Amino acid sequence: MRPFGHHRSIRTWLALGATSAVAASGLAVLGSATAFAQPPADTVLFAPGTPHTAVEGPNNVDSWQVAQFVDTGALATCTPTDYSADINWGDATEHSAGTITCAVQAVPDVGDVAVYTVSGSHTYKDSGDFSITVTVTEPDATQTSNSADPDTATISDATISSTSTTNLGGGGEGGTTEGATVAASAFFFDQNTAFADAGTVDPGLTATINWGDGSTSAATDISWPDCGECGNVSVSGSHVYDANIPATKPYSVSITLHDDGGKSASSAAANTPAIADAALSADANKSLTATATKAFTAVVGSFKDAAGGQAKAADFAATINWGDNNSSSGTVSQTSSGAFSVSGSHTYASTGSKSITATVTDEEGQTVTLHATATVAAAPVVLPATGQPHQAASPAIPALPEGFLLLGLAAFVAGLRRAGVLRR
C-alpha cells in the first residue's frame, strides 16, 4: 500500500512530517547530513494519505490499511496495544475501531523505527468519493488525527442487469381502445446486494419507462421483489394511451433502471396490442332561431368521445354547413371529460328553415355528424314613436324682414280702398 519498505521513503516521510508538525524539534529534512540527530518531541506523525478504490456492495472494504504512523516519543519501540484507533469512513455511517499492528524497520541515519499500521473493514453501500479519517489515541490519552491528509476511497457503481423482458398488462382497466390503462413492469439484478440483503433497494436507483408514443415517465414503484429467480429489483408503472396512427400499429415499451453513480440497464422491449380509436357519438339534435341579415352565434351540436379524459379539444376539427350553401369552420370546446360542443357564427340572407350539419373529425380520421335546424325570421319593420308612417314635411316658407311685411300690408289696404271695398 505505502512504500515504507524503502528506507529513503521512511526518512522522507519522517522528515517532512516532523518539519510540518514540530518544525523546531530538530528533525532535519531529507538530505541533511544530520537527519534525526535530535528526535522530535513526543508526537504522532502520520504517513501521507493514499487512495483506495472499490465497487459498492457488502464487505467491499476488507482489511484496508487506512493509516500508518510513528510515535516520536517511542520511535524504536513497538507497543501496538498501547494505542487505539478510530476510523471515520466518511459516508455518514458509524465509526469503527481500527486494528493496529507494528513492525520495526532499520533506517540508515535514523536507526530502528517502529511503524504502526491501522487497518479496518467496512461496507460502502453506495458509490461516491470519501475521505477516511483516522484518530489515534496514545497511552497518555493524547489524540492525533490524519484529517489534514487522510486516505481517500473512490467507490464506483456496481453492475446492473435486466433479468426479464418488459411485461405488459391491463393495469386494472385493460382494453385495446384509447383511454385504456396499460401497466409495464420488469425485473433487474443489482450486483450491489447490500440493500437486497436487508429486503430493500438502493435509494439511489431511479427508473424511466419509454411508452413508445413519444412520451416517457418515471416508474411509480421500485421495490425488492422477494423473488430470487426474478432478480432483486422490481420496476413498474402505468400509462394511458391514445390511439396510434395508423391504429393497427402497436407501441414498443421498455424500462431503463439508473443508479446515481452512472450505471444503467434496460429491459428488452415489448409491444402493446394495437390501440384502436375510441368511438365518437353525437348528442341530440338542436333547434335554433336566427334573424335574416343579422349575424348570430350558436352551439350547433355536441358529441362525446369514448376515450374520456384522454380526448382533448385540440384533437378535433369541425366544419359547419349552414344549410344555405355556405360553410365555415366550427370551434370545438370541451364541456366535461370526454364531452365537447361545436359552435360557429353566420349571417342568413333569407328567411326560412335551414338544415345545419356539423362534421367533426378526430386526429385518427374518424368522423361524427351533428344536426340542427335554424328557423330564420324576417327582420322587423322599424316604425316611428307614434306608430304611423312618416309624412314628408312641407317645404318651409322663408321668413321675410318685418319692413317688407308692413309695406305689403299697406299696399294691400290701399288697393281695397281704390276698389271701394274699404272706406275710410
SEDRENNU-816256 format. One record per residue (C-alpha): residue number from 1; residue in three letters; x, y, z. Coordinates in steps of 0.02 Angstrom, whole numbers, plus 50000, padded with zeros to 5 digits. Each point is the difference from the previous one (the first is absolute). Last residue first. Example, Ala and Ser with C-alpha at 12.3 -4.5 7.8 and 13.67 -1.06 7.14 Angstrom:
! SEDRENNU-816256
+-----+------+-------+-------+-------+
! pos ! code !     u !     v !     w !
+-----+------+-------+-------+-------+
!   2 !  ser ! 50684 ! 49947 ! 50357 !
!   1 !  ala ! 49931 ! 49828 ! 50033 !
+-----+------+-------+-------+-------+
//
This chain:
! SEDRENNU-816256
+-----+------+-------+-------+-------+
! pos ! code !     u !     v !     w !
+-----+------+-------+-------+-------+
! 424 !  arg ! 44394 ! 55269 ! 47771 !
! 423 !  arg ! 49915 ! 49882 ! 49886 !
! 422 !  leu ! 50050 ! 49828 ! 49948 !
! 421 !  val ! 49927 ! 49913 ! 49853 !
! 420 !  gly ! 49997 ! 50153 ! 49893 !
! 419 !  ala ! 50126 ! 49926 ! 49881 !
! 418 !  arg ! 50119 ! 50138 ! 50039 !
! 417 !  arg ! 49978 ! 49964 ! 50183 !
! 416 !  leu ! 50042 ! 49816 ! 49980 !
! 415 !  gly ! 50158 ! 50040 ! 49905 !
! 414 !  ala ! 50059 ! 50116 ! 50137 !
! 413 !  val ! 49978 ! 49862 ! 50131 !
! 412 !  phe ! 50108 ! 49878 ! 49900 !
! 411 !  ala ! 50137 ! 50127 ! 49973 !
! 410 !  ala ! 50007 ! 50036 ! 50187 !
! 409 !  leu ! 50012 ! 49812 ! 50040 !
! 408 !  gly ! 50143 ! 49977 ! 49878 !
! 407 !  leu ! 50096 ! 50145 ! 50072 !
! 406 !  leu ! 49978 ! 49930 ! 50176 !
! 405 !  leu ! 50061 ! 49827 ! 49949 !
! 404 !  phe ! 50152 ! 50066 ! 49911 !
! 403 !  gly ! 50049 ! 50097 ! 50154 !
! 402 !  glu ! 49986 ! 49846 ! 50112 !
! 401 !  pro ! 50131 ! 49903 ! 49898 !
! 400 !  leu ! 49937 ! 49843 ! 49917 !
! 399 !  ala ! 50007 ! 49821 ! 50069 !
! 398 !  pro ! 50027 ! 49861 ! 49874 !
! 397 !  ile ! 49849 ! 49891 ! 49975 !
! 396 !  ala ! 50045 ! 49822 ! 50055 !
! 395 !  pro ! 49976 ! 49861 ! 49877 !
! 394 !  ser ! 49866 ! 49883 ! 50060 !
! 393 !  ala ! 50061 ! 49843 ! 50096 !
! 392 !  ala ! 49979 ! 49829 ! 49921 !
! 391 !  gln ! 49885 ! 49897 ! 50106 !
! 390 !  his ! 50076 ! 49858 ! 50109 !
! 389 !  pro ! 49900 ! 49841 ! 50022 !
! 388 !  gln ! 49901 ! 49992 ! 50161 !
! 387 !  gly ! 50048 ! 49915 ! 50167 !
! 386 !  thr ! 50020 ! 50163 ! 50084 !
! 385 !  ala ! 50185 ! 49959 ! 50053 !
! 384 !  pro ! 50055 ! 49967 ! 49822 !
! 383 !  leu ! 49991 ! 49824 ! 49925 !
! 382 !  val ! 50143 ! 49871 ! 49966 !
! 381 !  val ! 49944 ! 49853 ! 49897 !
! 380 !  pro ! 50057 ! 49833 ! 50078 !
! 379 !  ala ! 50142 ! 49894 ! 49921 !
! 378 !  ala ! 49927 ! 49844 ! 49926 !
! 377 !  ala ! 50012 ! 49837 ! 50098 !
! 376 !  val ! 50127 ! 49859 ! 49980 !
! 375 !  thr ! 49954 ! 49834 ! 50081 !
! 374 !  ala ! 50162 ! 49904 ! 50021 !
! 373 !  thr ! 49999 ! 49811 ! 50007 !
! 372 !  ala ! 50147 ! 49902 ! 50075 !
! 371 !  his ! 50098 ! 49843 ! 49960 !
! 370 !  leu ! 50170 ! 49931 ! 50054 !
! 369 !  thr ! 50104 ! 49883 ! 49892 !
! 368 !  val ! 50139 ! 49890 ! 50070 !
! 367 !  thr ! 50168 ! 49964 ! 49918 !
! 366 !  gln ! 50151 ! 49884 ! 50030 !
! 365 !  gly ! 50163 ! 50059 ! 49920 !
! 364 !  glu ! 50124 ! 49957 ! 50139 !
! 363 !  glu ! 50014 ! 50182 ! 50052 !
! 362 !  asp ! 49811 ! 50015 ! 50021 !
! 361 !  thr ! 49878 ! 50066 ! 49869 !
! 360 !  val ! 49839 ! 50094 ! 50042 !
! 359 !  thr ! 49870 ! 50037 ! 49865 !
! 358 !  ala ! 49868 ! 50130 ! 50046 !
! 357 !  thr ! 49833 ! 49997 ! 49910 !
! 356 !  ile ! 49871 ! 50140 ! 49995 !
! 355 !  ser ! 49828 ! 49986 ! 49917 !
! 354 !  lys ! 49929 ! 50174 ! 49974 !
! 353 !  ser ! 49817 ! 50044 ! 50020 !
! 352 !  gly ! 49951 ! 50165 ! 49920 !
! 351 !  thr ! 50057 ! 50178 ! 49982 !
! 350 !  ser ! 50136 ! 50067 ! 49888 !
! 349 !  ala ! 50176 ! 50071 ! 50008 !
! 348 !  tyr ! 50054 ! 49897 ! 50150 !
! 347 !  thr ! 50152 ! 50063 ! 50099 !
! 346 !  his ! 50115 ! 49872 ! 50083 !
! 345 !  ser ! 50100 ! 49965 ! 50158 !
! 344 !  gly ! 50062 ! 49832 ! 50067 !
! 343 !  ser ! 49991 ! 49874 ! 50142 !
! 342 !  val ! 50042 ! 49817 ! 50025 !
! 341 !  ser ! 49987 ! 49919 ! 50172 !
! 340 !  phe ! 50104 ! 49868 ! 50089 !
! 339 !  ala ! 49986 ! 49861 ! 50130 !
! 338 !  gly ! 50138 ! 49873 ! 50044 !
! 337 !  ser ! 50029 ! 50078 ! 50171 !
! 336 !  ser ! 49894 ! 50158 ! 50005 !
! 335 !  thr ! 49950 ! 50144 ! 49886 !
! 334 !  gln ! 50149 ! 49994 ! 49881 !
! 333 !  ser ! 49986 ! 50128 ! 49860 !
! 332 !  val ! 50007 ! 49972 ! 49812 !
! 331 !  thr ! 49986 ! 50159 ! 49894 !
! 330 !  gly ! 49922 ! 49979 ! 49828 !
! 329 !  ser ! 50074 ! 50039 ! 49830 !
! 328 !  ser ! 49883 ! 50074 ! 49870 !
! 327 !  ser ! 49873 ! 49943 ! 49871 !
! 326 !  asn ! 49874 ! 50087 ! 49885 !
! 325 !  asn ! 49875 ! 49918 ! 49882 !
! 324 !  asp ! 49856 ! 50061 ! 50107 !
! 323 !  gly ! 49992 ! 49853 ! 50121 !
! 322 !  trp ! 50134 ! 50068 ! 50118 !
! 321 !  asn ! 50129 ! 49864 ! 49963 !
! 320 !  ile ! 50117 ! 50003 ! 50151 !
! 319 !  thr ! 50177 ! 49926 ! 49993 !
! 318 !  ala ! 50085 ! 49932 ! 50157 !
! 317 !  ala ! 50178 ! 49949 ! 50046 !
! 316 !  phe ! 50041 ! 49891 ! 50150 !
! 315 !  asp ! 50148 ! 49945 ! 50109 !
! 314 !  ala ! 50025 ! 50178 ! 50064 !
! 313 !  ala ! 49841 ! 49982 ! 50102 !
! 312 !  lys ! 50082 ! 49862 ! 50103 !
! 311 !  ala ! 49964 ! 49813 ! 50015 !
! 310 !  gln ! 50093 ! 49896 ! 50131 !
! 309 !  gly ! 49873 ! 50052 ! 50132 !
! 308 !  gly ! 49866 ! 49897 ! 49917 !
! 307 !  ala ! 50060 ! 49893 ! 49854 !
! 306 !  ala ! 49815 ! 49965 ! 49965 !
! 305 !  asp ! 49991 ! 50170 ! 49914 !
! 304 !  lys ! 49834 ! 50092 ! 50020 !
! 303 !  phe ! 49907 ! 50123 ! 49889 !
! 302 !  ser ! 49918 ! 50171 ! 49995 !
! 301 !  gly ! 49907 ! 50104 ! 49873 !
! 300 !  val ! 49969 ! 50170 ! 49919 !
! 299 !  val ! 50058 ! 50105 ! 50147 !
! 298 !  ala ! 49950 ! 50174 ! 49942 !
! 297 !  thr ! 50060 ! 50166 ! 49931 !
! 296 !  phe ! 49885 ! 50115 ! 49899 !
! 295 !  ala ! 50032 ! 50135 ! 49872 !
! 294 !  lys ! 49842 ! 50093 ! 49944 !
! 293 !  thr ! 49946 ! 50007 ! 49817 !
! 292 !  ala ! 49861 ! 49875 ! 50036 !
! 291 !  thr ! 49967 ! 49969 ! 50183 !
! 290 !  ala ! 50045 ! 49837 ! 50087 !
! 289 !  thr ! 49921 ! 49862 ! 50102 !
! 288 !  leu ! 50075 ! 49832 ! 50047 !
! 287 !  ser ! 49939 ! 49823 ! 50028 !
! 286 !  lys ! 50133 ! 49871 ! 50047 !
! 285 !  asn ! 50018 ! 49816 ! 49959 !
! 284 !  ala ! 50039 ! 49882 ! 50145 !
! 283 !  asp ! 50181 ! 49951 ! 50036 !
! 282 !  ala ! 50118 ! 49927 ! 49870 !
! 281 !  ser ! 50115 ! 49853 ! 50037 !
! 280 !  leu ! 50187 ! 49977 ! 49971 !
! 279 !  ala ! 50075 ! 49828 ! 50029 !
! 278 !  ala ! 50175 ! 49973 ! 50070 !
! 277 !  asp ! 50142 ! 49978 ! 49875 !
! 276 !  ala ! 50083 ! 49830 ! 50016 !
! 275 !  ile ! 50160 ! 49959 ! 50095 !
! 274 !  ala ! 50090 ! 49859 ! 49909 !
! 273 !  pro ! 50065 ! 49880 ! 50132 !
! 272 !  thr ! 50150 ! 50063 ! 50096 !
! 271 !  asn ! 50174 ! 49949 ! 49946 !
! 270 !  ala ! 50138 ! 49945 ! 50117 !
! 269 !  ala ! 50175 ! 50071 ! 50015 !
! 268 !  ala ! 50146 ! 49910 ! 50081 !
! 267 !  ser ! 50037 ! 50074 ! 50170 !
! 266 !  ser ! 50128 ! 50138 ! 50016 !
! 265 !  ala ! 50154 ! 50014 ! 50111 !
! 264 !  ser ! 50087 ! 50146 ! 50085 !
! 263 !  lys ! 50161 ! 50048 ! 50089 !
! 262 !  gly ! 50035 ! 50186 ! 50029 !
! 261 !  gly ! 50031 ! 50020 ! 50187 !
! 260 !  asp ! 49818 ! 50044 ! 50033 !
! 259 !  asp ! 49947 ! 49829 ! 49940 !
! 258 !  his ! 49880 ! 49992 ! 49852 !
! 257 !  leu ! 49870 ! 49869 ! 49950 !
! 256 !  thr ! 49932 ! 50012 ! 49822 !
! 255 !  ile ! 49829 ! 49930 ! 49952 !
! 254 !  ser ! 49937 ! 49961 ! 49825 !
! 253 !  val ! 49836 ! 50017 ! 49903 !
! 252 !  ser ! 49970 ! 49984 ! 49812 !
! 251 !  tyr ! 49828 ! 50066 ! 49945 !
! 250 !  pro ! 49895 ! 49901 ! 49877 !
! 249 !  lys ! 49947 ! 50056 ! 49823 !
! 248 !  thr ! 49824 ! 49951 ! 49945 !
! 247 !  ala ! 49931 ! 50171 ! 50048 !
! 246 !  pro ! 50107 ! 50084 ! 49869 !
! 245 !  ile ! 50033 ! 50115 ! 50088 !
! 244 !  asn ! 49992 ! 49938 ! 50179 !
! 243 !  ala ! 49850 ! 50023 ! 50111 !
! 242 !  asp ! 50036 ! 50097 ! 50159 !
! 241 !  tyr ! 50072 ! 49903 ! 50144 !
! 240 !  val ! 49984 ! 50016 ! 50188 !
! 239 !  his ! 50160 ! 49948 ! 50092 !
! 238 !  ser ! 50054 ! 49890 ! 50145 !
! 237 !  gly ! 50157 ! 49967 ! 50103 !
! 236 !  ser ! 50111 ! 49859 ! 50060 !
! 235 !  val ! 50177 ! 49956 ! 50057 !
! 234 !  ser ! 50053 ! 49848 ! 50102 !
! 233 !  val ! 50177 ! 49986 ! 50068 !
! 232 !  asn ! 50084 ! 49845 ! 50073 !
! 231 !  gly ! 49991 ! 49880 ! 49854 !
! 230 !  cys ! 49860 ! 49887 ! 49941 !
! 229 !  glu ! 50071 ! 49833 ! 50059 !
! 228 !  gly ! 50016 ! 50064 ! 50177 !
! 227 !  cys ! 49825 ! 50072 ! 50011 !
! 226 !  asp ! 49976 ! 50113 ! 50149 !
! 225 !  pro ! 49963 ! 50141 ! 49875 !
! 224 !  trp ! 50101 ! 50140 ! 50082 !
! 223 !  ser ! 49922 ! 50163 ! 49942 !
! 222 !  ile ! 49996 ! 50137 ! 49870 !
! 221 !  asp ! 49822 ! 50061 ! 49973 !
! 220 !  thr ! 49925 ! 50148 ! 49905 !
! 219 !  ala ! 50129 ! 49993 ! 49862 !
! 218 !  ala ! 50043 ! 50171 ! 49930 !
! 217 !  ser ! 49915 ! 50044 ! 49838 !
! 216 !  thr ! 50039 ! 50000 ! 49814 !
! 215 !  ser ! 49901 ! 50062 ! 49851 !
! 214 !  gly ! 50025 ! 49987 ! 49811 !
! 213 !  asp ! 49873 ! 49861 ! 49981 !
! 212 !  gly ! 50120 ! 49858 ! 50041 !
! 211 !  trp ! 49963 ! 50000 ! 50186 !
! 210 !  asn ! 50180 ! 50027 ! 50053 !
! 209 !  ile ! 50002 ! 49963 ! 50187 !
! 208 !  thr ! 50134 ! 50084 ! 50106 !
! 207 !  ala ! 50073 ! 49928 ! 50160 !
! 206 !  thr ! 50090 ! 50069 ! 50152 !
! 205 !  leu ! 50123 ! 49914 ! 50118 !
! 204 !  gly ! 50096 ! 50101 ! 50131 !
! 203 !  pro ! 49887 ! 49935 ! 50138 !
! 202 !  asp ! 50080 ! 49828 ! 49974 !
! 201 !  val ! 49864 ! 49871 ! 50024 !
! 200 !  thr ! 49930 ! 49918 ! 50156 !
! 199 !  gly ! 49987 ! 49825 ! 50075 !
! 198 !  ala ! 50157 ! 50016 ! 50108 !
! 197 !  asp ! 50106 ! 49890 ! 49887 !
! 196 !  ala ! 49924 ! 50098 ! 49855 !
! 195 !  phe ! 50083 ! 50158 ! 50067 !
! 194 !  ala ! 50179 ! 49935 ! 50009 !
! 193 !  thr ! 49971 ! 49899 ! 49841 !
! 192 !  asn ! 50096 ! 50120 ! 49889 !
! 191 !  gln ! 50000 ! 49887 ! 49847 !
! 190 !  asp ! 49829 ! 50074 ! 49960 !
! 189 !  phe ! 49890 ! 49875 ! 49908 !
! 188 !  phe ! 49849 ! 50062 ! 49901 !
! 187 !  phe ! 49817 ! 49954 ! 49979 !
! 186 !  ala ! 49874 ! 50083 ! 49883 !
! 185 !  ser ! 49829 ! 50082 ! 50006 !
! 184 !  ala ! 49876 ! 50090 ! 49886 !
! 183 !  ala ! 49816 ! 50040 ! 50031 !
! 182 !  val ! 49880 ! 50055 ! 49862 !
! 181 !  thr ! 49850 ! 50111 ! 50042 !
! 180 !  ala ! 49865 ! 50014 ! 49867 !
! 179 !  gly ! 49955 ! 50172 ! 49933 !
! 178 !  glu ! 50031 ! 49944 ! 49822 !
! 177 !  thr ! 49925 ! 49829 ! 49967 !
! 176 !  thr ! 50089 ! 49834 ! 50031 !
! 175 !  gly ! 49926 ! 49961 ! 50169 !
! 174 !  gly ! 50079 ! 49989 ! 50170 !
! 173 !  glu ! 49924 ! 50083 ! 50151 !
! 172 !  gly ! 50093 ! 49926 ! 50148 !
! 171 !  gly ! 50173 ! 50037 ! 49929 !
! 170 !  gly ! 49962 ! 49902 ! 49843 !
! 169 !  gly ! 50169 ! 49918 ! 49988 !
! 168 !  leu ! 50171 ! 50014 ! 49920 !
! 167 !  asn ! 50162 ! 49915 ! 50054 !
! 166 !  thr ! 50163 ! 50072 ! 49938 !
! 165 !  thr ! 50127 ! 49862 ! 49975 !
! 164 !  ser ! 50081 ! 49925 ! 50152 !
! 163 !  thr ! 50163 ! 49992 ! 50099 !
! 162 !  ser ! 50070 ! 50170 ! 49954 !
! 161 !  ser ! 50175 ! 50037 ! 50062 !
! 160 !  ile ! 50078 ! 50125 ! 50120 !
! 159 !  thr ! 50187 ! 50003 ! 50035 !
! 158 !  ala ! 50060 ! 50077 ! 50163 !
! 157 !  asp ! 50033 ! 50185 ! 50000 !
! 156 !  ser ! 50171 ! 50066 ! 50049 !
! 155 !  ile ! 50074 ! 50037 ! 50171 !
! 154 !  thr ! 50149 ! 50119 ! 50006 !
! 153 !  ala ! 50078 ! 49992 ! 50172 !
! 152 !  thr ! 50123 ! 50126 ! 50070 !
! 151 !  asp ! 50140 ! 49988 ! 50130 !
! 150 !  pro ! 50017 ! 50152 ! 50108 !
! 149 !  asp ! 50113 ! 50152 ! 49982 !
! 148 !  ala ! 49951 ! 50137 ! 50124 !
! 147 !  ser ! 49876 ! 49884 ! 50085 !
! 146 !  asn ! 50140 ! 49883 ! 50059 !
! 145 !  ser ! 49942 ! 50016 ! 50179 !
! 144 !  thr ! 50094 ! 50007 ! 50166 !
! 143 !  gln ! 49930 ! 49962 ! 50172 !
! 142 !  thr ! 50095 ! 50012 ! 50164 !
! 141 !  ala ! 49929 ! 49875 ! 50125 !
! 140 !  asp ! 50170 ! 49973 ! 50085 !
! 139 !  pro ! 50013 ! 49828 ! 49919 !
! 138 !  glu ! 49970 ! 50078 ! 49829 !
! 137 !  thr ! 49832 ! 50016 ! 49910 !
! 136 !  val ! 50006 ! 49995 ! 49810 !
! 135 !  thr ! 49866 ! 50082 ! 49893 !
! 134 !  val ! 49979 ! 49937 ! 49822 !
! 133 !  thr ! 49903 ! 50095 ! 49866 !
! 132 !  ile ! 49949 ! 49911 ! 49840 !
! 131 !  ser ! 49945 ! 50127 ! 49870 !
! 130 !  phe ! 49862 ! 49945 ! 49881 !
! 129 !  asp ! 49956 ! 50008 ! 49815 !
! 128 !  gly ! 49837 ! 49921 ! 49944 !
! 127 !  ser ! 49908 ! 49837 ! 49971 !
! 126 !  asp ! 49881 ! 49923 ! 50124 !
! 125 !  lys ! 50002 ! 49864 ! 50131 !
! 124 !  tyr ! 50182 ! 50026 ! 50050 !
! 123 !  thr ! 50026 ! 49852 ! 50116 !
! 122 !  his ! 50146 ! 50006 ! 50121 !
! 121 !  ser ! 50158 ! 49913 ! 50056 !
! 120 !  gly ! 50145 ! 50076 ! 50096 !
! 119 !  ser ! 50188 ! 50020 ! 50008 !
! 118 !  val ! 50116 ! 50118 ! 50094 !
! 117 !  thr ! 50188 ! 49972 ! 49976 !
! 116 !  tyr ! 50134 ! 50050 ! 50125 !
! 115 !  val ! 50181 ! 50025 ! 49948 !
! 114 !  ala ! 50129 ! 49977 ! 50138 !
! 113 !  val ! 50161 ! 50077 ! 49937 !
! 112 !  asp ! 50172 ! 49928 ! 50035 !
! 111 !  gly ! 50144 ! 50114 ! 49955 !
! 110 !  val ! 49989 ! 50170 ! 49919 !
! 109 !  asp ! 50153 ! 50025 ! 49891 !
! 108 !  pro ! 49958 ! 49837 ! 49912 !
! 107 !  val ! 49825 ! 49935 ! 50041 !
! 106 !  ala ! 49974 ! 49834 ! 50089 !
! 105 !  gln ! 49816 ! 49952 ! 50001 !
! 104 !  val ! 49897 ! 49948 ! 50150 !
! 103 !  ala ! 49825 ! 49935 ! 49960 !
! 102 !  cys ! 49836 ! 50044 ! 50083 !
! 101 !  thr ! 49817 ! 49950 ! 49988 !
! 100 !  ile ! 49845 ! 50099 ! 50044 !
!  99 !  thr ! 49824 ! 49941 ! 49959 !
!  98 !  gly ! 49881 ! 50147 ! 49978 !
!  97 !  ala ! 49843 ! 50027 ! 50099 !
!  96 !  ser ! 49848 ! 50047 ! 49896 !
!  95 !  his ! 49906 ! 50160 ! 49971 !
!  94 !  glu ! 49813 ! 49992 ! 49966 !
!  93 !  thr ! 49938 ! 50050 ! 49829 !
!  92 !  ala ! 50003 ! 50176 ! 49926 !
!  91 !  asp ! 50103 ! 49944 ! 49849 !
!  90 !  gly ! 50170 ! 50068 ! 50055 !
!  89 !  trp ! 50073 ! 49836 ! 50063 !
!  88 !  asn ! 50040 ! 50072 ! 50172 !
!  87 !  ile ! 50126 ! 49879 ! 50075 !
!  86 !  asp ! 50043 ! 50008 ! 50186 !
!  85 !  ala ! 50171 ! 49935 ! 50053 !
!  84 !  ser ! 50065 ! 49937 ! 50168 !
!  83 !  tyr ! 50178 ! 49999 ! 50065 !
!  82 !  asp ! 50096 ! 49912 ! 50138 !
!  81 !  thr ! 49956 ! 49831 ! 49924 !
!  80 !  pro ! 50111 ! 50042 ! 49852 !
!  79 !  thr ! 50161 ! 50006 ! 50107 !
!  78 !  cys ! 50141 ! 50000 ! 49874 !
!  77 !  thr ! 50149 ! 50101 ! 50065 !
!  76 !  ala ! 50122 ! 50092 ! 49888 !
!  75 !  leu ! 49920 ! 50174 ! 49992 !
!  74 !  ala ! 49924 ! 50001 ! 50174 !
!  73 !  gly ! 49966 ! 50187 ! 50021 !
!  72 !  thr ! 50013 ! 50020 ! 49811 !
!  71 !  asp ! 49842 ! 49896 ! 49981 !
!  70 !  val ! 49990 ! 49936 ! 49822 !
!  69 !  phe ! 49849 ! 49990 ! 49888 !
!  68 !  gln ! 49914 ! 49902 ! 49864 !
!  67 !  ala ! 49820 ! 50019 ! 49942 !
!  66 !  val ! 49857 ! 49916 ! 49905 !
!  65 !  gln ! 50074 ! 49827 ! 49973 !
!  64 !  trp ! 49844 ! 49915 ! 49930 !
!  63 !  ser ! 49946 ! 49842 ! 50088 !
!  62 !  asp ! 49856 ! 49959 ! 49883 !
!  61 !  val ! 49907 ! 50150 ! 49929 !
!  60 !  asn ! 49868 ! 49934 ! 49878 !
!  59 !  asn ! 49916 ! 49905 ! 50141 !
!  58 !  pro ! 49828 ! 50025 ! 49923 !
!  57 !  gly ! 49986 ! 50105 ! 49843 !
!  56 !  glu ! 50069 ! 50152 ! 49909 !
!  55 !  val ! 50153 ! 49965 ! 49895 !
!  54 !  ala ! 50171 ! 50042 ! 50068 !
!  53 !  thr ! 50142 ! 50124 ! 49986 !
!  52 !  his ! 50131 ! 50062 ! 50123 !
!  51 !  pro ! 50107 ! 50158 ! 49999 !
!  50 !  thr ! 50150 ! 50038 ! 50113 !
!  49 !  gly ! 50021 ! 50121 ! 50144 !
!  48 !  pro ! 50174 ! 50058 ! 50051 !
!  47 !  ala ! 50073 ! 49906 ! 50150 !
!  46 !  phe ! 49942 ! 50058 ! 50169 !
!  45 !  leu ! 50110 ! 50073 ! 50138 !
!  44 !  val ! 49957 ! 49973 ! 50183 !
!  43 !  thr ! 50104 ! 50116 ! 50108 !
!  42 !  asp ! 50108 ! 49985 ! 50157 !
!  41 !  ala ! 50134 ! 50129 ! 49958 !
!  40 !  pro ! 50102 ! 49987 ! 49843 !
!  39 !  pro ! 50155 ! 49890 ! 49988 !
!  38 !  gln ! 50165 ! 50098 ! 50000 !
!  37 !  ala ! 50129 ! 49942 ! 49875 !
!  36 !  phe ! 49852 ! 49936 ! 49904 !
!  35 !  ala ! 50076 ! 50059 ! 49836 !
!  34 !  thr ! 50172 ! 50072 ! 50032 !
!  33 !  ala ! 50072 ! 49989 ! 49825 !
!  32 !  ser ! 49843 ! 50082 ! 49937 !
!  31 !  gly ! 49933 ! 49924 ! 49840 !
!  30 !  leu ! 49822 ! 49970 ! 50063 !
!  29 !  val ! 49943 ! 50134 ! 50120 !
!  28 !  ala ! 50072 ! 50016 ! 50174 !
!  27 !  leu ! 49912 ! 49957 ! 50163 !
!  26 !  gly ! 50060 ! 50130 ! 50125 !
!  25 !  ser ! 49831 ! 50023 ! 50083 !
!  24 !  ala ! 49971 ! 50177 ! 49942 !
!  23 !  ala ! 49888 ! 49955 ! 49853 !
!  22 !  val ! 49894 ! 49882 ! 50103 !
!  21 !  ala ! 49852 ! 49953 ! 49886 !
!  20 !  ser ! 50058 ! 50062 ! 49831 !
!  19 !  thr ! 50187 ! 49968 ! 50022 !
!  18 !  ala ! 49965 ! 49835 ! 50086 !
!  17 !  gly ! 49885 ! 49933 ! 49868 !
!  16 !  leu ! 50121 ! 50047 ! 49861 !
!  15 !  ala ! 50146 ! 49917 ! 50088 !
!  14 !  leu ! 49904 ! 49846 ! 50053 !
!  13 !  trp ! 49926 ! 49974 ! 49827 !
!  12 !  thr ! 50164 ! 50028 ! 49912 !
!  11 !  arg ! 50093 ! 49884 ! 50119 !
!  10 !  ile ! 49869 ! 49866 ! 49973 !
!   9 !  ser ! 50010 ! 50018 ! 49813 !
!   8 !  arg ! 50192 ! 49994 ! 50005 !
!   7 !  his ! 49992 ! 49838 ! 50100 !
!   6 !  his ! 49893 ! 49913 ! 49870 !
!   5 !  gly ! 49874 ! 49878 ! 50070 !
!   4 !  phe ! 49888 ! 50146 ! 50043 !
!   3 !  pro ! 49937 ! 50018 ! 49823 !
!   2 !  arg ! 49815 ! 50004 ! 50051 !
!   1 !  met ! 49871 ! 49873 ! 49947 !
+-----+------+-------+-------+-------+
//
